[in-house]
Amino acid sequence: MKPTIRDVAKKANVSVSTVSRVINQKGYVHEETRELVNKIIEELGFIPNQLARSLTSRSSKIVGVIVPHIGPSFYGALLEGIETQAATYGYKIMFCHTQDDPERELEYLKFFEQYNIDGLIIASNFTNKDRLFDLKIPVITVDHVLDETIPSITSDNVKGGALAAKKLLSIEAKSILLFRGPSFLLTTMERTIGFLSVLKKTKIFADIYDFDLIQPDEVLMEEVLRQNANVDAIFAFSDTLALVAINILKKMGKRVPEDVSVIGYDDMPLCKWVTPSLSTIHQNTNFIGKQAFVNLLKLIRSVELETLHEVLDVDIVLRDSTK
């Protein structure tokens, strides 16, 4: 059987309340007694019940994180940033991926309630918005604005789109394709607005095609590229989309960037190692994660945020996939 708090108290010859004060680091305990209790805890391998402690202290020191997918690209870097910053303040993260399934969202909300989490970071296109208010805990969204009343942190997607358009126009691109994410995503809409706002000042047009950002349909993309044989530039709304496009272009006998220039989005670490290295819009995803936790912690501590919807800057990183 697992050792209990009573086993610790008995061996240390102290009361259960004394052991509890040592564990929760609250209330006075003589230093020698504290050292003895901690020693016995270690000897017995006693693990305090975190849920019970959270109900007593009203703080679980746990933050929930919801993402739509788990992978090495955007969400991997985001989770790493959140976890690193959380650890700095003694917090643990409990993350889950919903696969954009509303039923999974509800299951995880019930799960979070059971663990009495202190706050929630949402990086998915959450559909059960009304249920969030039932949790009665601070919530912050990442990469999109879920509700005007819910704080958010995003990167400047409009600027990112504009930077890509300006670069492609500077190399005199005439036939441009936009490979986007799902049209209902705020990031997709904002990047499109930024890109097209620059093209409006010219006579250049862009044909737009929507794909899954993580697992695009390669057959469909190849069909699109073959139907647009005169394409000379592609702006993809994720590095994954851009790399898939480059692979298909090579298969078709097209040279990058001599025949077609390609720009991605996110600046994943592997962008500099692929051939050709990928020009892309850089957003510091790891920092977004860190800043999301910092802002959430302020809300947990009832500190008012200076900016309800924080927007972080982006820039363009030019490599070998563009002229």
N, C-alpha and C positions, 0 to 999 in steps of 0.2 A: 504493500500500500504506500501511496505517496505520503510523505511527512506533512503534518498539518501545523497550523500556528500554535495549537495546544501542545504538540510534541516539542516545539522549540521552547515554549514557555516552561514546560516541565523540566527539560534538561538544563535550562539556564537558571531555574529556580526563581523565576519572576512571573508576574501576572501576564495574562494574554494582552491586556491593554498596554503594558509596557512594550511588548514585542510589536504591537500595532503602531505605537508612537515611533519606534525605531524604523520600521518599514516605511511609514508615511513621512518620516522626518518632520514630525510635528509634535510640539509639546516638549517639556524638559525631561531628559534622561541623563543620568550621570554617565560621564564619558567611559568609565570602566565597564559599566553595564552595557552601554551601546556596543563597545568593542566585543564583549562576550556574546551578546545576542547575534551580532553579525557573523562572528566566528562559528557559532552553532548552526546558523542558517546555512552557511557554506558547507559545514560538515555533514549536515543532514540532507543537503541538496533541496532545501525547501524553496519552492517557487510561489511567491505571493500571488493571490488571485487578483489579476489586474482589474477585472470587471468589478469585483467587490470593492477594491480600493477606489475605483472611479466613482462608484455610487456614494462612497463615504466622503470623498474629497470634492465630488461634483466636477471632476476633471479626469478624463481617461488618458490624457496626453496622446490621444490618437486622432489623426485627421484622415478622413476618407478621401479617396481620389477616384473619379470615374473617367475612363477613357473609352473610346469606341473600339480600339484595337491595341494590341501590344506588338511592338516591333522595334527594330534598331534605328529607325529614322526619327521622325518628329516626336512621337510619343515616348520612345526610349529615352531621348535626351531630356524631354520634359519631366518624366518621372525621376530621372537621376537628379535633376535640379531641385525638384520638390523634396526628395528624400534627403539630399545633402543638407539643405537648409533646415529641414525639420529636425534632423539629428543635432544640429548646432544648438537648438533650443530644448533638447530633451524629448522631442516628439517622435512617434512612430507613424508611418503611413500605412493605411489599409486600402490597397487599390484593387479595382476590378474593371473588367472590360465588358461592355454591354453588347457589342456587335450591332449597335443601333437597334436593339430589340427593346421595345417599351416594357414587355413583361419582365425582362432581366433587370431593367431599371428599378421596377417596383420591388423585386426580390432583394436587390441590394440595399434599397432604402430601409426595408424591414430589418435587414442584417445590421445596418449601421445603427439603427435604433437600439438593438439589443446590446450593442457594445458601447452605447453612450458616448459616441464620438464627439469631439469638441467643435469640429467644423468640417466643411466639405468643399473640395475643389472639383469642378466639373469641366472636363475638356471634350465632352461629347455633345452631339446635337440632341440634347435632352428633351424628351417629349412630355414627361410627367411634371411639368413645371409647377402646377398647383400643389402637388404633394410635397414639394420642397418646404413650403411655408409651415407644414405640419411638424417638421422636424424641430423647428424653433432653435436652430443653431445658425451661426454665420455661414454663408455660402458665397463663393467667388467663382466666376467662370473664366475659362482660359480659351483664347483664340476665337471667341465669338461673344456677342452680347445676347444673353438669353432673355433678359427682361431689363427694362430701364431702371428698375429699383434694385436689381441685383448687381453688385460690383463686378467689374470684369477687368481683365488685362489682355490686351491683344498687341500684335505688331501692326505697323502702318501698312496695311495691305494695299491701300490706294496708291501710296507712294511706290510700293514694290512693283505694281503693274505699270506705273508711269515710267519708272527707271528702265524696265525691260523694253517698253515701246521706244523710248528715246534712243537706246542702244541700237535696236534693229533699224530704226530710221537713219541713224548715223552711218550705217554700212549700206544704205540705199536698198534695203529689202523692199521687194515689190509684191510678193505673194506670201502672205503670212498666215500661219495656222495657230489657233489657240487651243491647246489641249488642257481642258479645265477639270476640276473636280465636279461633284454633283451641283447642279444649279441652285439648289435650295440652301447651300451653305453660305453664311455671311462672308467668309473669306473668299469664296468663288465670286460672289457679286462685287465685292470691293476691289479685288484685283482686276476684274473685267472693267469696272468703271475707270480705274486708274489708267489701264492700257488704252481703252477706247477714247478717253478724254484727250490723249496725245494725238491719236490718229485723226480725230475730228478736225485738226488744224491742217490736215493734208488731204490728198486724194487717194490715199492708201486704205484698203479695207482688210479686214481679217475674218477668216472663216472660223467658226467656233464649234468645237466638239467636246462633249462631256464624257468623262471616264471615271472609273473608280481610282482614287488617288493611290491606293495601296496595291491593288491587284487589277490593273487595267486589262481590258480585253485586247490581247495582242492581235488576234485575227481581225477584229474590227479596225484597230489602228492601222494595220497594214493595208486594209481595204481603203481607208481614208487617204493614206499616203499615195497609193497607186492611182486613186481618182484625182489627186491633186499633184500630178507629175511635175508641174512647174513651180512647186513650193520652193522658196529660197530661205525661209526663216520659220522657226517654231518657238513659241513661248509656252512652256509646260508649267502647270501650277504645282508641281512637286518634282523633286529630283528623280523620283522613281519613274514618273511619266516621261521625263526627258531622256533617261537612260534607255528605257524601252524603245522610244522613238529612234534614238541613235542606232540601236541594235538592228531595228527593222530597216533603217536607211542604208546601213552597211550591206544588209542582205540584198537590197534592191540595187546595189552598185553605186549608191550616192556617197559622195565624200563630204565629211563634216570637218571643217566649216566651208571648204571650197565651194561645194554645191548648196549646202543648207547649213545655216547657222542655227544653233540650238541654245536656249536659255532655260534653266530649271528654276526651282524655288525651294528654299530651306537651307542650302549649303551643308548637306550631310558630309561627314568626314571623308567618305570615299570619293567625293567629287574631284578631289585633287589627284587621285590615284588611277582613275579610269583613263582609257585612251579613246578619243581625246579627253583631256581633263575638262570638266564641265563648268561653263560660265553659269552663274546662278544668283538669285537674290538671297542675300544672307540675312537671316533673322536668328538672333541668339536664343535658341530654344531653351538651352540649359538655364540661362539667366531669367527667361520668362517663368520657368518653373520656380526658381528661387524667389523671384519677386512675388509670384502668386502666393507662396507660403508666407512671406513677410507681411503682405497685405491681409491675408486671412488671420494671421496671429494678432494683428492690430484689432481686427473686428472681434476676435475672441476676448481680447482684453478691453473691449468697449472703447477703443480709440478711434476717433472719426478719421476716415481717409481724406486726404487733401483732394484727391481726384477719384470720383466714383468709377469712371471708365478710363483706365490708364492705357495710353497708346505708346508703344516703344518703337524707336527708329529702326529702319532697315537700310541696307546699302547693296550695291551690285558688286559682285566679285567676277572679274573678267579672266577667263582662262582660254583654253585652246578650241573650244567648241563654237566660238564666234570669230568672225573675221576681225 
